[in-house]
């Protein structure tokens, strides 16, 4: 199936008009779209994460992977529960498993995290959180910040080199399984300036970082999914994956559909793109990127040529961050979920809906690279 493509200039023009429409009347369109997404996926089962034996492996007790999309580790010593990690396969334009979104590792799950990286043949890890916020640990340090070696279970983790970008760090990690002569090189992207309770100060900063990762993904063979995590693995992680996904589509001349992307992500992991503020920020970043804003970081507070309501962050409703609102999710499940509007044959075949079918049984018949 050949997909109609358009020029980047046309995508920019159409997307700019759409953002202006959504931002009109104090972001009424953004608020309506985001509210329509509130029930997506909420009734999907999370039995493995709720299991008593696995509860201590969850950083936040109400942020759990769905059973149908959770990453399963190899079973150790015939103990069934050893296959659990709070991580989910999520789509990214090519398949149902383009990315793994996961929580920030805990002291007791670091070995599981690196075992997942090894077993899933991961070559890129993207971390969009600081390790701490004041006295709160958002993610435990699971790799050596400076050159050196640590061991997590059977995995040897060696930091080889570390480079600093404008607002982020790129670390080269050598991974080896004990008693295995084969080494693997992992690239770790660390973006600590995305705050837990909000969005980055600059859309330019986020775009430069995301574009760096995108170009790396385009340049290497797709050996395994890329891992993306923040603290809970839903808010900032979801925003990053959405932005990267839509960048990849736009680079191929495909019109972006952010609402459809977030809906699809939420069918694979709960509360992806958790707040209205993050939802609007993805639009702002994509508009900035389409305008060519990836060559360098602008000064703090710089904005793209978006609609005025999108430029002024005071017009964006404040978000509660990745750690807030989690209890509400598990207790707002009384209303039955309606079928997602994408699940019709006409809409599944529509290239505007991100070149993917939501039915796994037919996903192989549509190639996003065609």
C-alpha positions as CSV (number, residue, x, y, z in Angstrom):
1,X,0.0,0.0,0.0
2,X,1.5,3.3,-1.1
3,X,1.0,6.1,1.3
4,X,0.5,9.6,0.0
5,X,3.2,11.9,1.2
6,X,3.4,15.7,1.3
7,X,6.1,18.3,1.7
8,X,7.4,19.4,5.1
9,X,6.2,22.9,4.2
10,X,2.7,21.7,3.7
11,X,2.8,19.7,6.9
12,X,4.0,22.8,8.8
13,X,1.3,24.9,7.3
14,X,-1.5,22.5,8.1
15,X,-0.2,21.6,11.6
16,X,0.2,25.3,12.4
17,X,-3.4,26.0,11.5
18,X,-4.5,23.0,13.5
19,X,-2.6,24.2,16.6
20,X,-4.2,27.6,16.3
21,X,-7.6,26.0,16.2
22,X,-6.9,23.9,19.2
23,X,-5.4,26.8,21.2
24,X,-8.4,29.2,20.5
25,X,-10.6,30.1,23.4
26,X,-8.1,29.4,26.1
27,X,-7.0,26.0,24.7
28,X,-10.5,24.7,24.4
29,X,-9.6,22.3,21.7
30,X,-6.6,20.9,23.5
31,X,-8.7,20.4,26.7
32,X,-11.5,18.6,24.8
33,X,-9.1,16.2,23.0
34,X,-7.2,15.4,26.2
35,X,-10.4,14.8,28.1
36,X,-11.6,12.5,25.4
37,X,-8.5,10.4,26.0
38,X,-9.1,10.0,29.8
39,X,-10.8,6.6,29.6
40,X,-8.6,5.0,27.0
41,X,-7.2,1.7,28.3
42,X,-8.4,2.1,31.9
43,X,-10.3,-1.2,32.0
44,X,-7.4,-3.3,30.6
45,X,-6.2,-5.9,33.2
46,X,-3.0,-5.4,35.3
47,X,-3.0,-8.7,37.2
48,X,0.7,-9.4,37.1
49,X,1.6,-6.0,38.6
50,X,-1.1,-6.3,41.2
51,X,0.1,-9.7,42.4
52,X,1.4,-9.7,46.0
53,X,4.7,-11.2,45.0
54,X,5.4,-8.4,42.5
55,X,4.1,-5.3,44.4
56,X,7.5,-4.4,45.8
57,X,8.9,-4.2,42.2
58,X,6.6,-1.2,41.4
59,X,7.9,2.2,42.2
60,X,4.4,3.6,42.4
61,X,1.6,1.1,43.4
62,X,-1.0,2.4,41.0
63,X,1.2,2.6,37.9
64,X,1.2,-0.9,36.5
65,X,1.8,-2.5,33.1
66,X,-1.1,-3.9,31.2
67,X,-0.9,-7.7,31.0
68,X,-1.3,-7.8,27.3
69,X,1.7,-5.5,26.6
70,X,4.0,-6.0,29.6
71,X,7.6,-7.0,29.0
72,X,8.2,-10.6,30.1
73,X,11.6,-11.5,31.4
74,X,13.0,-15.1,31.2
75,X,12.0,-17.2,34.2
76,X,14.8,-17.7,36.7
77,X,15.2,-21.0,38.7
78,X,11.7,-22.1,37.8
79,X,10.1,-19.3,39.8
80,X,7.2,-17.9,37.7
81,X,7.2,-14.4,39.3
82,X,10.7,-13.7,38.1
83,X,9.4,-12.8,34.6
84,X,7.9,-9.6,36.0
85,X,9.2,-6.0,35.5
86,X,7.2,-2.8,35.4
87,X,7.7,-2.2,31.7
88,X,5.5,-2.1,28.6
89,X,6.0,-2.6,24.9
90,X,4.6,0.5,23.1
91,X,4.3,1.3,19.4
92,X,6.3,4.0,17.6
93,X,5.1,3.9,14.0
94,X,6.6,0.6,12.8
95,X,5.3,-2.1,15.2
96,X,3.7,-2.8,18.5
97,X,7.1,-3.1,20.1
98,X,9.2,-0.1,18.8
99,X,9.8,1.1,22.4
100,X,9.8,-0.2,25.9
101,X,8.5,2.4,28.4
102,X,9.4,1.6,32.0
103,X,9.7,3.1,35.5
104,X,13.0,4.3,36.8
105,X,14.8,1.3,38.3
106,X,14.6,0.7,42.1
107,X,17.5,-0.8,44.1
108,X,15.7,-4.2,43.9
109,X,14.9,-4.1,40.2
110,X,18.2,-2.9,38.7
111,X,19.3,-6.5,37.9
112,X,15.9,-7.0,36.2
113,X,16.3,-3.8,34.3
114,X,19.6,-4.8,32.8
115,X,18.4,-8.3,32.2
116,X,15.6,-6.8,30.2
117,X,18.0,-4.7,28.2
118,X,20.1,-7.7,27.4
119,X,17.2,-10.1,26.6
120,X,15.4,-7.6,24.4
121,X,18.6,-6.6,22.5
122,X,18.2,-3.0,23.5
123,X,20.9,-0.6,22.2
124,X,19.5,2.8,23.2
125,X,18.2,3.9,26.6
126,X,16.6,7.3,27.0
127,X,16.2,8.7,30.5
128,X,14.0,11.8,30.8
129,X,14.2,12.5,34.5
130,X,16.7,13.7,37.1
131,X,17.8,11.1,39.7
132,X,16.3,13.3,42.5
133,X,14.0,16.2,43.1
134,X,15.1,17.8,46.3
135,X,14.9,14.9,48.8
136,X,12.7,12.7,46.6
137,X,14.4,9.9,44.7
138,X,12.8,9.7,41.2
139,X,15.1,7.1,39.8
140,X,17.9,5.1,41.4
141,X,21.4,5.3,39.8
142,X,21.7,2.1,37.8
143,X,24.8,2.9,35.7
144,X,28.2,4.4,36.6
145,X,28.1,8.2,36.0
146,X,31.9,8.2,35.5
147,X,34.0,5.5,33.8
148,X,33.9,2.4,35.8
149,X,32.2,-1.0,36.2
150,X,29.3,-2.2,38.3
151,X,27.6,-5.6,38.4
152,X,23.8,-6.1,38.5
153,X,23.0,-9.8,38.8
154,X,24.7,-11.5,35.9
155,X,25.2,-8.3,33.9
156,X,28.4,-6.3,33.9
157,X,27.8,-2.6,33.2
158,X,30.8,-0.5,32.3
159,X,30.7,3.2,31.5
160,X,33.3,3.8,28.7
161,X,32.8,7.5,27.9
162,X,30.5,10.3,28.7
163,X,29.8,13.4,26.6
164,X,27.8,16.5,27.5
165,X,25.3,18.1,25.2
166,X,23.5,21.4,25.7
167,X,21.1,20.0,28.3
168,X,21.8,16.3,28.3
169,X,24.5,13.7,28.6
170,X,25.3,10.9,26.2
171,X,27.1,7.9,27.8
172,X,28.6,4.9,26.0
173,X,28.1,1.7,28.1
174,X,29.7,-1.6,27.5
175,X,27.4,-4.5,28.5
176,X,28.5,-8.0,29.1
177,X,26.8,-11.1,30.6
178,X,29.0,-13.0,32.9
179,X,30.7,-16.1,31.4
180,X,29.7,-14.7,27.9
181,X,32.5,-13.4,25.7
182,X,30.2,-11.1,23.7
183,X,30.1,-7.4,24.5
184,X,27.3,-5.0,23.5
185,X,27.5,-1.3,23.2
186,X,24.6,0.7,24.7
187,X,24.1,4.4,24.2
188,X,22.5,6.1,27.2
189,X,20.8,9.5,26.7
190,X,20.2,11.3,30.0
191,X,18.0,14.4,29.9
192,X,17.8,15.6,33.6
193,X,16.4,19.0,32.9
194,X,12.8,17.8,32.3
195,X,11.2,18.5,35.7
196,X,9.0,16.0,37.5
197,X,6.2,18.5,37.9
198,X,6.1,20.3,34.6
199,X,7.7,20.6,31.2
200,X,11.1,21.6,30.0
201,X,11.8,25.4,30.0
202,X,12.4,25.4,26.3
203,X,10.7,23.6,23.4
204,X,14.0,24.1,21.5
205,X,15.9,22.1,24.2
206,X,13.5,19.2,24.0
207,X,13.6,19.2,20.2
208,X,17.4,19.2,20.0
209,X,17.5,16.2,22.4
210,X,14.7,14.3,20.7
211,X,16.2,14.9,17.2
212,X,19.6,13.6,18.4
213,X,17.9,10.4,19.5
214,X,15.8,10.2,16.3
215,X,18.9,10.5,14.0
216,X,20.7,7.8,16.0
217,X,17.7,5.4,15.7
218,X,17.5,6.1,12.0
219,X,21.2,5.3,11.6
220,X,21.4,1.9,13.4
221,X,19.8,-1.4,12.6
222,X,16.6,-2.2,14.4
223,X,18.0,-4.9,16.6
224,X,15.6,-4.4,19.5
225,X,13.3,-1.7,21.0
226,X,14.6,1.5,22.5
227,X,14.0,1.8,26.3
228,X,12.5,5.1,27.5
229,X,11.9,5.9,31.1
230,X,11.3,8.7,33.6
231,X,10.2,8.0,37.1
232,X,6.9,6.3,36.6
233,X,7.4,5.7,32.9
234,X,4.1,7.3,31.7
235,X,4.1,11.1,31.6
236,X,7.4,12.4,30.4
237,X,8.2,9.0,28.8
238,X,4.9,9.2,26.9
239,X,5.5,12.7,25.7
240,X,9.0,11.9,24.5
241,X,7.8,8.8,22.6
242,X,4.9,10.7,21.0
243,X,7.2,13.5,19.9
244,X,9.8,11.1,18.5
245,X,7.1,9.0,16.7
246,X,5.6,12.0,15.0
247,X,9.0,13.4,14.0
248,X,9.7,10.2,12.3
249,X,6.4,10.3,10.4
250,X,6.9,14.0,9.4
251,X,10.4,13.2,8.2
252,X,8.8,10.8,5.7
253,X,6.2,13.3,4.6
254,X,3.3,11.8,6.7
255,X,0.8,14.2,8.3
256,X,1.0,13.9,12.1
257,X,-1.9,13.0,14.3
258,X,-0.9,13.5,18.0
259,X,-4.3,12.6,19.4
260,X,-4.3,9.2,17.6
261,X,-0.7,8.5,18.7
262,X,-1.5,9.2,22.4
263,X,-4.6,7.1,22.2
264,X,-2.6,4.2,20.8
265,X,0.1,4.6,23.4
266,X,-2.5,4.6,26.2
267,X,-3.8,1.2,24.9
268,X,-0.4,-0.2,25.7
269,X,0.6,1.6,29.0
270,X,-1.6,3.6,31.3
271,X,-1.7,7.4,31.3
272,X,0.9,7.9,28.6
273,X,1.3,11.7,28.3
274,X,-0.2,12.2,31.7
275,X,-1.1,15.9,31.8
276,X,-2.7,18.5,29.6
277,X,0.4,20.5,30.0
278,X,2.5,17.7,28.5
279,X,-0.1,17.1,25.7
280,X,0.1,20.8,24.6
281,X,3.9,20.8,24.9
282,X,4.2,17.9,22.4
283,X,2.3,20.1,19.9
284,X,4.5,23.0,20.6
285,X,7.7,21.0,20.2
286,X,6.6,19.4,17.0
287,X,5.6,22.8,15.6
288,X,9.0,24.1,16.6
289,X,10.8,21.2,15.0
290,X,8.8,21.5,11.8
291,X,9.9,25.1,11.7
292,X,13.5,24.0,11.7
293,X,14.3,24.6,15.3
294,X,16.8,21.8,16.0
295,X,20.2,23.3,15.1
296,X,20.9,24.9,18.5
297,X,19.3,25.5,21.9
298,X,17.6,28.9,22.1
299,X,17.9,31.0,25.3
300,X,15.5,30.1,28.1
301,X,12.0,31.1,27.4
302,X,12.5,31.1,23.6
303,X,9.4,30.0,21.7
304,X,8.6,28.8,18.2
305,X,6.3,30.7,15.8
306,X,3.3,29.0,17.2
307,X,0.0,30.5,18.0
308,X,0.3,33.1,20.8
309,X,-1.7,31.0,23.2
310,X,0.8,28.2,22.8
311,X,3.8,30.5,23.2
312,X,2.8,31.9,26.6
313,X,3.1,29.0,29.1
314,X,0.7,30.8,31.4
315,X,-2.0,29.7,29.1
316,X,-1.1,26.1,29.6
317,X,-3.0,24.4,32.5
318,X,-0.5,23.3,35.1
319,X,0.2,19.6,35.2
320,X,0.6,17.5,38.3
321,X,3.7,15.7,37.2
322,X,4.4,12.0,36.8
323,X,3.9,11.2,40.5
324,X,0.5,12.9,41.0
325,X,-2.9,11.6,40.2
326,X,-2.0,8.0,40.2
327,X,-4.4,6.9,42.8
328,X,-7.3,8.5,40.8
329,X,-6.6,6.3,37.9
330,X,-7.3,3.0,39.6
331,X,-10.4,4.4,41.3
332,X,-12.1,6.0,38.2
333,X,-13.1,2.8,36.6
334,X,-16.8,2.7,37.0
335,X,-17.9,3.9,33.6
336,X,-17.6,1.2,30.9
337,X,-15.0,1.9,28.2
338,X,-16.4,2.6,24.7
339,X,-14.7,1.3,21.6
340,X,-11.9,3.6,20.5
341,X,-12.9,5.6,17.5
342,X,-9.9,4.3,15.6
343,X,-11.2,0.7,15.6
344,X,-13.1,0.8,12.4
345,X,-11.7,-0.5,9.1
346,X,-11.8,2.8,7.4
347,X,-9.9,4.6,10.1
348,X,-7.4,1.8,10.6
349,X,-6.5,2.1,6.9
350,X,-6.2,5.9,7.1
351,X,-2.5,7.0,6.8
352,X,-3.4,10.0,9.0
353,X,-3.9,7.5,11.8
354,X,-0.1,6.9,11.9
355,X,0.1,4.1,9.3
356,X,-0.7,1.4,11.8
357,X,-3.6,-0.9,12.4
358,X,-4.6,-1.3,16.0
359,X,-5.5,-5.0,15.5
360,X,-2.3,-7.0,16.1
361,X,-3.4,-9.8,13.8
362,X,-3.4,-7.4,10.8
363,X,-0.5,-5.1,11.7
364,X,2.0,-6.9,9.4
365,X,0.0,-5.9,6.3
366,X,0.8,-2.2,6.5
367,X,4.5,-1.2,6.2
368,X,5.1,2.3,7.5
369,X,8.3,2.5,5.5
370,X,6.5,2.0,2.2
